Amino acid sequence: MDSKIKARSDLTSDVLKLLQYSSFFEDSCKIILEKLTNFANAAAASIAVVSGETLTSYEYTANAESEKLFSFKNLMSESREQLPAISEKLRISGVVYRDASSCTRDCEKDFDSMGWKAVLIHAVKIDGRISAFVIVCDDSDQREWTNDIIAAVCDFGKVVSGLLQSKTTQEELERTNLTFKTVVDNIDSYVYVIEPNSGKIIFTNEKLSSMFGEGIIGKEPEELFGRDFDGLIKSHKETGEAFEFYFEKTKQWFDVSFSDIHWVNDDTVMLVTLNDISDKMEYERRIENQVYYDLLTGLPNRRHLEKDFDGYVQDSRSTGDSSYMLFIDLDDFKNINDEKGHSYGDMHLKEVANFLRSFDGDGVVSYRFGGDEFIVIVPSNSRLEADAVLKDLKDQFNKEWDVGGNRYYCTASIGVAQFPEENDSYTEVMKRVDMALLHAKKSGKNSAATYQSGFGNQILRRIEIERSMRKDIMDDFRNFEVYYQPIVNSDSQKLEGCEALLRWQCDSLGRVSPAEFIPVAEENGYISALGEFVLRRASAQCKKWVDSGFDIKVNINLSVGQLSEPDFLEKIKRVIAETKVPYTSLTLEVTESMAMNDMNKMKELLGDIAQLGIRIALDDFGTGYSSLNCLKEMPLSTIKIDKTFIDDIVANPYTEMFVKTIVNLSHDLKMRVCAEGVEQKEQFELLKGLKTDVIQGFYFGRPITPEEFERQFLYSDIVVS
């Protein structure tokens, strides 16, 4: 091979290697120019890069003298002013000048001014446009550029073209990378990029770096966020759906999205973006609390129960064990609100909720259903049996509540329903437990009932009672009557008075027992109206008997609703003024639980009533929780011992001892004692021997109409043999 050809081949090979590893265009140009100058045995060489109308040159000179004359150095935009002819010629056509003889006169002057006698210029084109010039210069008058030198310059031009394209691509990549980084550094998101083969992080934005500090690059995401996060990424990768993730370390919620993108090196990578949605989640939590939690007690509410119920059913079906729903309704809670105010009632509801939370640790879940109603679910996987929960509830509601420094009793009625049955639904279970609750209330409150199939008819009856009662009350108490039961002196067996008792003959249901319709009236707010009806009717009847010459006292029952009315005292005065009955002819009866719930208020109100001359009797004594110390604080004239103690007084010596003690202590407190529910001669004789003052019960007579009462008792002496 010709030595010149080999030299050119070796030179070209050396320069082409620059395309494989060179990352700096400037360094590559210097190497090319040095080799080209040496190969051509020239004085100097330059690569001028065209950028718009600007030339940027890279030069090499073989010796110091040439360097002094080499005016292409730092050839920038001002090159047109320095070398106008050459610059214009290069810019327009990139003509190759083999020697000075082919120059125009203006160009020749430019070359002469620089001291060059021979110049070889090769235009480098990319996509048809001139991008650079390779220039070789010499100061010899005899210099002529040979073909091998021209070929070498052309070859080098191709190398420069490749380098320029690589440089342009690299600059674009760098600009793209810089733009990408600038953008992601300025968005309010946490961003990182994963190389898919290694699974390692190759890029993060500043926001993510500030969270974890330096050294994130090269780590796997699970090292930062944990295996749970990595598992979520993998499980959602097929669908590409975003997901929400809670990062325990920073206490933040993130919305995580990811997608495949082309990276700067054209590889496919995964871009992961984490948006902080903690505020959104907190807002949604507050909204959920408002929707699914009771704001007063903090317990889950009815909507929450509806949402949870299918889960309880599924758990029961999977375990094969039953779950239970307990429906709690506070007895006479309305009276607490009426007497003490709603703020006091709210405090009591919170106390009930706090007690129900005591079951949480055993898997029992409590809900505030609404108002004074609560639901307790004993699921199949609970550690407690439903019977044990029910017992704890009964025990708690039979104790005193301490609310705001006030101690009082508030019992509860509880309905129980078992589930699931075949094709059971939330609505069906609620129907059953509601029927059970109504049955418990019908049984006299402060009791519990488990659903049985026959309860459905009772519900229909209760609905009819409510409908008919409302209709009759609105129709001036049509079908309501006041009956009278005699109260007899135990020593003389003479009539002392009677108790006025409400009776109802319903058009559709016939005679309805007070034990059945009075609880319905209390729950539906009718009891105050009925109580005033009895007060007015009994006062008028008493006045009639007094005017007929009979010395008789009439006892009238008061309800909690009446005692809670702020103008009740004035209402009594108004009724008595209208009927003109003597105050001393009336005795008003209050139950033990009513009197004890708010001692200060009851003491004041009953004291004002007593000041009028009306007697006060304490009814149902023994069924509540009063103490004799409380009794002596009340302006009571009579204590009425409840029928439950009279029923077994003959057979049970402890009951006899209890009644004897009450009689003796009551007499010491200057109070009379009345025994209720006396039905047998043996009971009467025993009570008479215990010095019980008066007797009331079927033994002397049942409640009857005023006309029958007159015939049987007012116009005849009562002697029972």
C-alpha atoms as one frame of an Amber mdcrd trajectory, in Angstrom:
protein
   0.000   0.000   0.000   1.260   3.495  -0.891   2.715   5.191   2.181   0.647
   8.311   1.624  -2.548   6.293   1.324  -1.668   4.298   4.453  -0.864   7.472
   6.355  -4.200   8.955   5.330  -5.999   5.715   6.243  -4.351   5.592   9.648
  -5.143   9.240  10.172  -8.798   8.725   9.276  -9.088   5.665  11.550  -7.651
   7.575  14.490 -10.043  10.434  13.975 -13.104   8.188  13.458 -12.473   6.719
  16.895 -13.479  10.101  18.256 -17.049   9.388  17.223 -17.175   6.393  19.566
 -16.102   7.933  22.790 -15.662  11.675  22.524 -18.150  13.653  24.610 -16.565
  17.112  24.071 -16.752  18.598  20.594 -14.026  21.143  21.303 -11.498  18.479
  22.326 -12.267  16.449  19.232 -11.720  19.492  16.983  -8.290  20.153  18.459
  -7.225  16.538  17.841  -8.506  16.650  14.245  -6.756  19.940  13.485  -3.442
  18.822  14.923  -3.435  15.590  12.926  -4.641  17.330   9.768  -1.949  20.053
  10.022   0.769  17.476  10.506  -0.518  15.268   7.684  -0.734  18.201   5.237
   2.502  19.694   6.495   0.629  22.969   6.689   1.201  26.030   8.800  -2.290
  26.082  10.384  -5.794  24.656  10.260  -9.230  25.666  11.510 -12.763  24.312
  11.866 -15.357  27.083  11.578 -18.833  26.148  12.774 -21.801  28.010  11.296
 -24.568  28.997  13.657 -27.031  31.277  11.942 -24.892  34.141  10.655 -22.160
  33.497  13.223 -18.922  31.576  12.726 -17.220  29.968  15.666 -13.697  28.730
  14.918 -11.326  26.192  16.467  -7.677  26.667  15.338  -4.352  24.919  15.350
  -0.989  26.405  14.307   2.227  24.509  13.727   4.566  27.205  15.017   4.563
  30.436  16.923   5.183  32.615  13.853   2.134  31.258  12.070   0.057  31.777
  15.184   0.819  35.470  15.092  -0.541  35.721  11.575  -3.522  33.342  11.976
  -6.517  35.712  11.988  -9.252  32.959  12.022  -8.701  32.762  15.766 -11.874
  33.644  17.687 -13.719  34.241  14.405 -17.177  35.254  15.688 -19.965  37.489
  14.484 -17.550  40.354  13.906 -15.702  38.230  11.294 -17.549  40.020   8.505
 -15.991  43.294   9.543 -12.544  41.734   9.889 -12.647  39.577   6.741 -15.672
  40.745   4.798 -15.059  38.997   1.504 -14.075  35.616   2.905 -16.847  35.672
   5.479 -19.499  36.450   2.872 -18.135  33.827   0.499 -18.054  31.169   3.210
 -21.514  32.042   4.430 -23.108  31.815   0.960 -21.373  28.997  -0.900 -18.511
  27.501   1.081 -16.176  27.567  -1.978 -13.024  25.469  -1.743  -9.957  27.547
  -2.635  -7.130  25.281  -3.732  -4.760  28.211  -3.875  -4.771  31.958  -3.840
  -5.083  32.149  -7.641  -8.737  31.036  -7.469  -9.689  33.785  -5.037 -11.582
  36.829  -5.968  -9.670  40.013  -5.704 -11.409  40.906  -2.440 -10.697  37.495
  -0.957  -7.114  37.670  -2.100  -6.747  40.925  -0.226  -8.117  39.246   2.866
  -5.676  36.341   2.543  -2.813  38.706   1.888  -3.690  40.664   4.988  -3.364
  37.467   6.975  -0.171  36.402   5.254  -1.577  33.220   3.690  -0.374  32.215
   0.256  -2.427  29.007  -0.029  -5.788  28.176   1.583  -7.838  24.993   1.271
 -11.480  25.359   2.413 -14.017  22.439   2.525 -17.699  23.024   3.292 -19.383
  20.533   5.640 -23.095  20.087   4.934 -25.814  18.458   7.040 -29.218  17.911
   5.427 -28.166  20.151   2.529 -27.213  23.081   4.671 -23.670  24.318   5.390
 -22.877  23.628   9.040 -19.065  24.066   9.178 -15.862  24.620   7.208 -12.552
  22.715   7.431  -9.786  25.197   6.554  -6.091  24.422   5.939  -3.656  27.365
   5.465  -0.056  27.766   4.448   2.290  30.770   4.030   4.477  29.309   1.224
   4.351  30.809  -2.266   5.045  27.407  -3.827   2.367  25.483  -1.938  -0.149
  23.443  -3.910  -2.752  21.139  -2.293  -2.388  17.587  -3.554  -5.295  15.206
  -4.109  -4.475  13.096  -1.080  -4.554  16.194   1.126  -7.840  17.315  -0.434
  -9.277  13.795   0.085  -8.097  13.826   3.709  -9.779  17.185   4.274 -13.013
  15.839   2.731 -12.834  12.759   4.984 -12.272  14.941   8.002 -15.274  16.992
   6.955 -17.419  13.870   7.250 -16.020  13.241  10.723 -16.781  16.813  11.684
 -20.303  16.324  10.328 -20.769  13.272  12.557 -19.346  15.101  15.539 -21.637
  18.051  14.930 -24.699  15.828  14.709 -23.650  14.025  17.874 -23.034  17.381
  19.528 -26.444  18.650  18.421 -28.147  15.493  19.677 -26.298  15.674  22.973
 -27.210  19.316  23.393 -30.836  18.530  22.644 -30.761  15.702  25.161 -29.163
  17.972  27.707 -31.699  20.675  26.994 -34.491  18.111  27.226 -33.073  16.737
  30.454 -32.589  20.227  31.820 -36.105  21.220  30.804 -37.521  18.042  32.366
 -35.597  18.599  35.574 -36.563  22.265  35.683 -40.208  21.376  35.257 -40.325
  18.556  37.801 -38.315  20.580  40.301 -40.921  23.299  40.179 -44.072  21.202
  40.413 -45.594  20.428  43.777 -45.159  16.667  43.404 -42.651  14.005  44.409
 -41.116  12.491  41.249 -38.647   9.713  40.524 -37.663   7.573  37.534 -36.915
   3.837  37.651 -34.686   1.934  35.247 -36.889  -1.130  34.557 -34.201  -3.795
  34.256 -32.447  -2.992  37.521 -35.483  -1.589  39.293 -33.330   1.205  40.664
 -33.972   4.928  40.846 -32.051   6.915  38.212 -33.625  10.324  38.713 -35.486
  12.267  41.432 -36.700  15.808  41.648 -35.616  18.157  44.409 -38.860  17.718
  46.375 -38.321  13.979  46.748 -34.621  14.456  47.469 -35.459  16.897  50.261
 -37.725  14.268  51.837 -35.044  11.568  52.045 -31.799  13.523  51.727 -28.919
  12.677  49.420 -28.099   9.206  48.159 -31.449   8.247  46.679 -30.094   7.528
  43.190 -29.340   3.839  42.813 -31.771   2.704  45.491 -34.922   0.677  44.993
 -38.229   2.379  45.848 -39.054  -0.150  48.576 -35.938   1.020  50.446 -37.629
   4.396  50.709 -41.334   3.615  51.002 -41.407  -0.022  52.130 -42.496  -3.324
  50.596 -46.174  -2.434  50.771 -45.591   0.438  48.376 -43.595  -1.704  45.973
 -46.331  -4.326  46.037 -48.963  -1.717  45.222 -46.920  -0.507  42.245 -46.627
  -4.052  40.887 -50.278  -4.910  41.485 -51.453  -1.773  39.663 -48.913  -1.908
  36.847 -51.064  -4.078  34.577 -54.055  -1.730  34.722 -51.974   1.430  35.014
 -54.476   2.778  37.549 -53.362   5.273  40.161 -53.743   4.360  43.825 -53.664
   5.977  47.246 -50.876   5.247  49.698 -50.304   6.267  53.337 -46.650   6.829
  54.238 -46.326   6.204  57.940 -42.916   7.871  58.236 -44.147  11.315  57.219
 -47.834  10.791  58.111 -48.824  11.732  54.571 -51.353  10.410  52.077 -50.222
  10.229  48.440 -51.997   9.735  45.156 -49.525   7.616  43.175 -49.521   7.509
  39.359 -46.970   5.966  37.010 -46.314   5.562  33.298 -43.638   4.409  30.887
 -41.721   7.188  29.103 -38.704   7.480  26.784 -35.698   8.674  28.714 -32.894
  10.937  27.433 -30.967   7.917  26.188 -34.098   6.685  24.389 -34.531   3.812
  26.858 -38.006   3.098  28.210 -38.214   3.931  31.907 -41.021   4.246  34.457
 -41.955   7.692  35.748 -43.585   7.669  39.192 -45.384  10.735  40.562 -46.601
  11.102  44.134 -49.037  13.911  44.865 -49.633  14.850  48.493 -53.360  14.448
  49.120 -53.204  14.626  52.927 -55.414  17.727  53.013 -57.891  16.069  50.665
 -57.947  12.898  52.763 -58.370  14.943  55.938 -61.241  16.827  54.330 -62.811
  13.553  53.183 -62.303  12.158  56.676 -64.113  15.135  58.169 -66.898  14.757
  55.627 -67.100  11.027  56.372 -67.252  11.808  60.078 -70.139  14.155  59.438
 -71.884  11.589  57.254 -71.096   8.387  59.128 -70.473   9.499  62.721 -72.681
  11.130  65.295 -71.303  14.587  66.058 -72.502  14.590  69.683 -71.305  11.206
  70.933 -68.656  10.331  68.340 -70.259   6.915  67.802 -70.893   5.651  64.262
 -74.412   6.551  63.193 -77.309   4.898  61.370 -75.727   5.321  57.927 -72.561
   3.678  59.198 -74.623   0.763  60.504 -76.306   0.351  57.116 -72.879   0.380
  55.435 -71.421  -2.155  57.905 -74.371  -4.520  58.075 -73.609  -6.657  54.999
 -70.164  -7.324  56.460 -71.695  -8.682  59.675 -73.978 -10.949  57.632 -71.085
 -12.261  55.525 -68.956 -12.913  58.616 -71.811 -14.822  60.233 -72.359 -16.940
  57.143 -68.646 -17.726  56.880 -68.317 -18.724  60.553 -71.707 -20.434  60.752
 -72.474 -18.569  63.994 -75.246 -16.067  64.646 -74.844 -12.360  65.246 -77.164
 -10.231  67.380 -78.587  -6.741  67.165 -79.595  -4.997  70.402 -81.827  -1.927
  70.079 -81.637   0.357  73.140 -84.196   3.085  73.811 -83.793   5.261  76.916
 -86.967   5.338  79.011 -88.520   8.781  79.543 -85.495  10.559  78.085 -87.761
  13.330  76.805 -88.542  14.191  80.399 -84.842  14.707  81.137 -84.648  17.233
  78.312 -87.842  18.912  79.465 -86.794  19.112  83.115 -83.067  19.824  82.901
 -82.649  21.246  79.403 -81.167  19.820  76.218 -77.553  20.489  77.240 -78.053
  18.208  80.231 -79.720  15.620  78.014 -76.722  15.805  75.646 -74.353  15.140
  78.544 -76.356  12.070  79.459 -76.233  10.752  75.891 -72.443  11.153  75.964
 -72.282   9.170  79.207 -74.316   6.362  77.634 -72.006   6.401  74.592 -68.927
   6.216  76.842 -70.361   3.165  78.561 -71.128   1.466  75.236 -67.517   2.049
  74.123 -66.395  -0.213  76.965 -67.411  -3.160  74.740 -65.142  -2.090  71.850
 -62.193  -4.214  72.896 -64.291  -7.368  72.722 -65.392  -6.857  69.127 -68.805
  -5.451  69.984 -69.746  -2.367  67.920 -72.107   0.373  69.105 -73.999   2.975
  67.054 -76.127   5.977  67.894 -79.245   5.265  65.906 -80.812   8.658  66.560
 -82.261  10.687  69.419 -82.132   8.543  72.563 -81.764   5.274  70.621 -78.625
   3.164  70.303 -77.803  -0.032  68.420 -75.298  -2.589  69.708 -74.062  -5.299
  67.323 -72.626  -8.484  68.831 -71.035 -10.044  65.720 -70.359 -13.740  65.289
 -66.627 -13.253  65.899 -67.091 -11.270  69.114 -65.376 -12.489  72.251 -68.579
 -11.842  74.216 -71.873 -13.677  74.073 -74.999 -11.626  73.418 -76.439 -12.705
  76.784 -73.397 -11.332  78.598 -73.661  -8.001  76.779 -77.375  -7.802  77.542
 -76.734  -8.483  81.238 -74.097  -5.736  81.414 -76.518  -3.320  79.756 -79.304
  -4.140  82.209 -76.963  -3.786  85.185 -75.722  -0.404  83.992 -79.172   1.021
  83.338 -80.347  -0.077  86.777 -77.629   2.020  88.404 -77.524   5.707  89.108
 -76.059   7.964  86.438 -73.813  10.802  87.526 -74.120  13.611  84.991 -72.924
  17.125  85.674 -72.797  16.443  89.403 -76.418  15.249  89.451 -77.249  11.664
  90.305 -80.410  10.153  88.921 -81.856   7.015  87.337 -82.544   6.557  83.643
 -83.548   3.050  82.629 -83.721   1.592  79.131 -85.873  -0.761  77.108 -83.953
  -3.205  74.901 -85.034  -5.242  71.894 -82.914  -8.179  70.692 -82.912  -9.850
  67.264 -80.751 -12.693  65.970 -79.404 -12.726  62.404 -78.897 -13.751  59.684
 -81.832 -15.768  58.555 -82.308 -16.920  54.972 -82.169 -13.981  52.537 -81.891
 -11.598  55.491 -81.461  -7.882  54.876 -80.784  -4.861  57.035 -84.414  -3.778
  56.716 -85.745  -7.165  57.811 -83.496  -7.345  60.875 -84.437  -3.776  61.840
 -88.113  -4.729  61.653 -87.570  -7.674  63.976 -85.502  -5.782  66.528 -87.964
  -2.871  66.468 -90.809  -5.274  67.225 -88.789  -6.709  70.101 -88.157  -3.214
  71.477 -91.833  -2.311  71.328 -92.642  -5.526  73.160 -90.145  -4.584  75.869
 -91.761  -1.176  76.235 -95.186  -2.741  76.396 -93.947  -4.907  79.243 -93.476
  -1.810  81.378 -90.116  -0.414  80.240 -86.786  -1.092  81.961 -86.913  -4.543
  80.382 -85.600  -6.510  77.430 -87.341  -8.711  74.886 -85.975 -11.038  72.219
 -87.865 -11.156  68.945 -90.413 -13.905  68.468 -92.541 -14.597  65.410 -95.759
 -13.405  67.084 -94.479  -9.866  67.555 -95.666  -8.796  64.120 -99.325  -8.695
  65.208 -98.352  -6.633  68.233 -96.704  -4.043  65.977 -99.848  -3.681  63.928
-101.843  -3.277  67.117 -99.490  -0.613  68.406 -99.770   1.324  65.152-103.557
   1.207  65.454-103.340   2.380  69.082-101.265   5.392  68.059-103.611   6.268
  65.199-106.810   5.894  67.192-105.424   7.674  70.262-104.398  10.717  68.220
-107.800  10.786  66.556-109.736  10.585  69.871-107.581  13.211  71.601-108.088
  15.607  68.704-111.845  14.905  68.928-112.097  16.399  72.450-110.911  13.174
  74.154-113.752  11.168  72.693-113.900   7.579  74.053-111.691   8.496  77.042
-113.281   8.183  80.487-112.200   8.633  84.103-112.982   5.760  86.467-112.660
   5.799  90.243-111.295   3.130  92.613-112.110   3.345  96.330-109.518   3.990
  99.033-110.669   2.642 102.388-109.602   3.276 105.991-108.130   0.012 107.294
-109.535   0.397 110.836-113.068   1.593 110.123-113.339   0.134 106.650-115.027
   3.389 105.698-114.484   5.154 102.407-111.872   7.905 102.641-111.433   8.718
  99.001-110.725   7.334  95.577-108.139   7.374  92.833-109.050   8.755  89.419
-107.891   6.379  86.677-108.005   6.918  82.916-109.816   4.389  80.749-110.167
   4.163  76.945-112.818   2.417  74.884-111.324   2.487  71.347-113.735   2.230
  68.406-111.551  -0.209  66.469-109.803  -2.094  69.292-112.396  -2.066  72.052
-111.263  -1.650  75.656-107.506  -0.946  75.737-105.619  -1.452  79.007-103.811
   1.571  80.495-100.710  -0.618  80.720-100.836  -0.760  76.920-101.874   2.743
  75.872-100.113   4.852  78.563 -96.562   3.915  77.322 -97.660   4.756  73.769
 -98.975   8.113  74.968 -95.698   8.834  76.742 -93.601   7.997  73.691 -95.729
  10.054  71.337 -96.051  13.123  73.562 -99.764  12.696  74.331 -99.368  12.071
  78.047 -99.484  15.727  79.131-102.745  16.314  77.280-104.269  13.161  78.783
-102.975  14.122  82.232-104.652  17.539  82.021-107.861  15.849  80.849-107.885
  13.615  83.945-107.030  16.551  86.244-109.886  18.659  84.858-112.457  15.808
  84.744-111.598  14.467  88.224-111.612  17.958  89.779-115.037  18.643  88.335
-116.340  15.287  89.615-114.885  15.881  93.082-116.558  19.310  93.198-119.889
  17.678  92.325-119.544  15.146  95.166-118.437  17.799  97.661-121.449  19.940
  96.708-123.641  16.857  97.319-122.385  16.737 100.911-119.765  14.002 100.700
-116.429  14.417 102.491-114.279  12.665  99.914-110.720  13.086  98.629-109.754
  12.341  95.029-106.244  11.166  94.104-104.995  12.194  90.646-101.821  10.845
  89.002 -99.272  13.214  87.512 -96.919  12.368  84.664 -93.315  13.425  84.204
 -94.405  15.437  81.189 -96.796  17.495  83.317 -94.230  18.110  86.031 -91.774
  19.264  83.352 -94.098  21.982  82.076 -92.806  25.392  83.203 -96.355  26.662
  83.864 -97.697  23.518  85.542 -98.371  25.226  88.875-100.372  27.933  87.115
-102.222  25.272  85.166-103.302  23.582  88.441-104.523  26.899  89.799-106.415
  27.591  86.575-108.149  24.172  86.548-109.146  24.487  90.207-110.401  28.028
  89.652-112.536  26.819  86.749-113.940  23.750  88.534-114.116  25.462  91.973
-113.042  22.259  93.727-111.504  22.774  97.206-107.721  22.412  97.183-107.946
  20.220 100.293-110.113  17.695  98.469-107.334  16.783  96.043-104.285  14.539
  96.385-101.750  14.519  93.557 -99.698  11.359  93.124 -96.119  11.283  91.776
 -94.092   8.129  91.223 -91.005   7.443  93.256 -88.681   7.623  90.239 -90.162
  10.999  89.222 -89.639  12.469  92.662 -86.074  11.226  93.008 -84.693  12.213
  89.593 -84.398  15.918  90.355 -84.777  16.365  94.087 -84.283  20.122  94.196
 -86.750  20.876  91.424 -89.361  18.394  92.709 -88.979  19.662  96.269 -89.646
  23.228  95.125 -92.562  22.382  92.801 -94.285  19.954  95.161 -93.744  22.405
  97.994 -95.561  25.113  96.038 -98.416  22.694  95.313 -98.640  21.680  98.960
 -98.807  25.340  99.975-102.109  25.520  98.118-103.521  22.866 100.476-103.263
  19.974  98.023-101.869  16.738  99.471 -98.943  14.939  97.794 -98.712  11.135
  97.679 -95.659   9.113  96.628 -96.867   6.300  94.350 -95.228   2.915  93.608
 -92.957   3.134  96.646 -90.352   0.381  96.699 -89.867   0.133  92.940 -87.492
   3.092  92.744 -84.316   3.982  94.582 -85.329   6.618  97.102 -84.009   6.799
 100.622 -85.980   7.837 103.689 -83.628  10.800 104.010 -84.897  11.961 100.597
 -88.480  11.264 101.608 -88.342  13.545 104.603 -87.208  16.383 102.345 -90.381
  16.109 100.266 -93.743  17.615 101.348 -95.438  14.188 101.298 -98.629  13.273
 103.125 -98.902   9.653 102.010 -96.644   6.836 100.864 -98.274   4.194  98.673
 -96.535   0.804  98.851 -96.415  -0.856  95.434 -98.517  -3.904  94.634 -95.420
  -6.057  93.990 -94.760  -6.105  97.749 -98.370  -6.783  98.644 -98.659  -9.813
  96.349 -96.419 -12.040  98.517 -96.728 -10.343 101.905 -98.661 -13.255 103.367
 -96.165 -15.892 102.221 -92.921 -13.972 102.567 -91.870 -12.855 106.071 -89.172
 -10.599 104.598 -91.789  -8.654 102.669 -93.880  -8.370 105.825 -90.846  -7.048
 107.705 -90.171  -4.537 104.909 -93.747  -3.227 104.961 -93.719  -3.032 108.761
 -90.517  -1.021 108.700 -91.890   1.380 106.104 -95.106   1.860 108.059 -93.269
   2.605 111.310 -90.757   4.984 109.733 -93.459   6.747 107.734 -95.497   7.324
 110.864 -92.410   8.717 112.550 -92.162  11.153 109.623 -95.837  12.074 110.093
 -96.841  10.387 106.838 -99.695   8.005 106.208 -99.252   4.681 104.404-101.501
   3.254 101.692-101.184  -0.350 100.498-101.976  -0.773  96.796-103.205  -3.906
  95.032-104.858  -5.593  97.995-106.973  -8.431  96.631-107.305 -10.990  99.460
-108.750 -10.912 102.938-105.521 -12.371 104.349-103.551  -9.508 102.873-105.983
  -6.958 104.298-105.924  -8.471 107.789-102.113  -8.576 107.839-101.807  -4.979
 106.609-104.363  -3.826 109.109-102.329  -5.504 111.853 -99.231  -3.668 110.632
-101.077  -0.338 111.160-101.312   0.454 107.456-103.577   3.516 107.323-105.536
   2.987 104.111-106.120   0.195 101.645-106.656   0.237  97.875-107.294  -2.778
  95.643-109.799  -5.191  94.203-110.612  -6.461  97.699-112.699  -3.309  98.188
-113.486  -2.529  94.587-112.318  -2.186  91.012-112.145   1.100  89.110-115.689
   1.978  87.989-117.624   4.810  86.394-118.568   7.798  88.611-122.239   6.777
  88.505-121.455   3.235  89.721-119.049   4.619  92.304-121.811   6.765  93.744
-124.236   3.829  93.982-121.734   1.394  95.498-119.784   3.606  97.867-121.204
   7.077  98.473-124.703   5.997  99.460-123.730   2.984 101.595-121.334   2.055
 104.369-118.507  -0.220 103.369-118.111  -3.283 105.535-116.096  -6.231 104.255
-116.590  -9.479 106.173
